[in-house]
Amino acid sequence: MLNVAVAAAGGHLLRETLDQVQVPRFANSKTPACKLSVRVLSASLPGLPAPGNFTRSRPFLQLNVGSVEKDTEPADYNPNSTRSEKAAGAEGTQYPWRFDEQVTFTVTTEDLSGPGLKLRLRVISDTQFGFLQFSGRPADVGEATLDLQKRILPSCLQQTLKSDKRRCVWCSPVVPVPLAHVKGGLLGAECKLGEAIAHVALLFSLDTDPDYLLDLTRPSTLKLQQTLRESADEMSRFIDSLPAAPPCCCQPYMGDIDPLDVDAAVGRAALRAWSVAEVQNPLPAPELSPENWVSTTGPNGRRYWHNLALGPPPWEDAESPRSRPSIPSPDEKPNGWIYHEGADGRRFWHHADLGPPPWEIMAKVSSGSLGSGKMQRLEV
């Protein structure tokens, strides 16, 4: 009954927990999740010469999120500016190319799981003769990719707007981003493919809590598995807290019993089978009448039961004080034992103290009823 109660209580607890499970639903992958603002502060291009009187080369930055691509205006050269050097947090690195431009993207849930923010730094050169100005084709310098989930979202911290104390944004510190040299890129004469050839200083801001955005990117199966695992742990702790079940009153306590020698018990039962009285009615089960039942444990842990109405248990020796008085077996005391061998080779044993053997009595009543068997006396 206690096991049934534990199972019922555990099932009820699990049902209540599952009723509270809310299976997460993903929004449409094209649904806007937040607005990401990227403020491009400055850049460092050690190999790019300063602008001249007639020819000048200026960098600009291409930014890409998903299918949206935006370009900044060409940067201005200001070698005396130290503010951007301190803002970028890279001492000893000059950031003379000033952008001070902000680019805003509408980020969808699909973009959150995409490649992230792609950056490509390019240089445009123009030549001026008096009132005439000629511009060449832009040339690539370097590129970089920033993962939204790993780089940008975790770097944004909550800040309160000075203009409206009830509103807040999530901003990052200034992040210096190295750009790797690309094949055929400008300024790569002394730089190997993949090495940093330039740096840009960026600042990110969001209008939505980054923790909420990160939660949108987690698979729903992981959420459900975590909820079910926590429910299973809670149910396991509940079952462990229940009191131990008391011993069953219908099974008699047999004490410590030595493991059963199965082969010896079977042989002893065969030798004593002749002394067992015939049972007219079925014996009651141990649960109904435990006083006449005894048991023992086998070497494999299996429990064997025996009713004393059938004689002594086969696992006990004849001299055991628990057994009823009986004649020793032929193995224990061979004197006085005789046997009869049937037609199929089976031997039937009998002790002389019990009177004439039954096969002799049957032979007198009906000669040859036991077949062509042979009777022999056990020699000592």
Buried (B, 14 or more C-beta within 10 A) or exposed (E): EEEEEBEEBBEEBBEEBEEEEEEBEEEEEEEEBBBBBBBBBBBBBEEBEEBEEEEBBBBBBBBBBBEEEBBBEBBBBBEEBEEBBEBBEBEEBBBBBBBEBEBEBEBBBBBBEBEBBBBBBBBBBBEBEEEEEEEEEBBBBBBBBBEBBEBBBBBBEEEEEEEEEEEEBBBBEBBBBBBBBBEEBBBBEEBEEEEBBBBBBBBBBBEBBBEEBBEBBEEEEEBBEEBBEEBEEEBEEEEEEEEEEEEEEEBBEEEEEEEBBBEEBEBBBEBBEBEEEEEEEEEEEBEEEBEBBBBBBBEEEEEBEBBBEBBBBBBBEBEEEEBEEEBBBBEEEEEBBBBBBBEEEEEBBBBEEEEEBBBBEEBEEEEEEBEEBEBEEEEE
